[in-house]
Amino acid sequence: MNIWDILICAALALALAFAIVSCVRRKKRGGCCGCEECSGFCQNCKK
């Protein structure tokens, strides 16, 4: 593996870590409330 392969792998690992942290924080807050994904009508928003 050269340096570019290592940098790409590190970038992917960092992106995955941020995605996991984001999911954990969202679950702790109780889901979304009016986000673009659900427009505020999902079960998590209870509307």
C-alpha positions in Angstrom: 0.0 0.0 0.0 1.3 3.4 -0.8 0.6 6.7 1.0 -2.5 7.5 -1.2 -4.2 4.2 -0.3 -3.6 4.8 3.4 -5.0 8.4 3.1 -8.1 7.2 1.3 -8.7 4.5 3.9 -8.2 7.0 6.7 -10.7 9.4 5.1 -13.3 6.6 4.7 -12.8 5.5 8.3 -13.2 9.1 9.5 -16.4 9.5 7.5 -17.8 6.3 8.9 -17.0 7.4 12.4 -18.8 10.7 11.9 -21.8 8.9 10.5 -22.0 6.6 13.5 -21.7 9.5 16.0 -24.5 11.3 14.1 -26.8 8.3 14.3 -26.1 7.8 18.0 -26.8 11.5 18.8 -30.0 11.4 16.7 -31.3 8.3 18.6 -30.5 10.0 22.0 -32.5 13.0 21.0 -35.5 10.9 20.1 -35.3 11.0 16.4 -35.9 13.9 14.0 -38.4 16.7 14.2 -39.2 18.4 11.0 -36.1 17.3 9.1 -36.0 17.2 5.3 -36.2 13.5 5.2 -39.6 13.2 6.8 -41.1 16.7 6.4 -42.2 16.5 10.1 -44.8 13.7 9.6 -42.9 10.7 10.8 -43.6 8.7 13.9 -40.5 10.2 15.7 -42.1 13.6 15.4 -45.5 12.4 16.6 -47.4 14.7 14.3 
